[in-house]
Amino acid sequence: MAEFKDLKDLIVTGKLEDAKVLVNEAIASGVTAEDIINNYLIKGMEEIGQRFEEGKAFVPNLLLAARAMKGCLDILKPLLKDASGTSLGTLVIGTVKGDLHDIGKNLVASMLEGCGFEVINLGVDISDRQFVDAVKKYNPQIVCLSALLTTTMNYMKNVIDTLAAEGLRENVKILIGGAPVNEEFARQIGADGYSANANGAVVLAKRILQAC
């Protein structure tokens, strides 16, 4: 019997290939995709996230862990598609126009996806019109805006204003994140929430959807 509990540690240490082997062994042994995600992948990402907050892990560690989790999710996704009610909700996420930074945004997207959300990752340098088009196409419950520069953070308000002008603002919750923004800025631009890290983004997204 494989020690599937080791899967969490493989996620924490970012050992992609070893983690994929263990995921396949777990599937062959009858462990459900949901159990693998909830009991191993998510717990691994929660642990590396906690280590990061405590200064015991760094961005490269987060990236390796996120890469390992994504590789495991790629194996599990086909199994999840056949299950009902597995998605917690749909989110659109992107770095706003003029900003090409995507490390933090991708970490948040990976965490959200690993925790059961369907995530539409638009990428970087995304205009207000592109966000509008994505909302119309995917009908998400949440839109996540990211910015790492003080010169681009104010564009978040452009996105919110354009969504409002298109009559879409009431249909979605807006969450923001990135080094230069904070809770006060979120209130100023009319966003629904702010998170300083990926773990917090997951908690916030879940809380917002439960309140809907």
Buried (B, 14 or more C-beta within 10 A) or exposed (E): EBEBEBBBBBBBBBBBEBBBBBBEBBBEEEBBBBEBBBBBBBBBBBBBBBBBEEEEBEEEBBBBBBBBBBBBBEBBEEBBEEEEEBEBBBBBBBBBBBBEBBBBBBBBBBBBBBBBBBBBBBEBBBBBEBBBBBBEEBEBBBBBBBBBBEEBBBBBBBBBBBBEEBEBBEBBBBBBBBBEBBEEBBEEBBBBBBBBBBBBBBEBBBEBBEEE
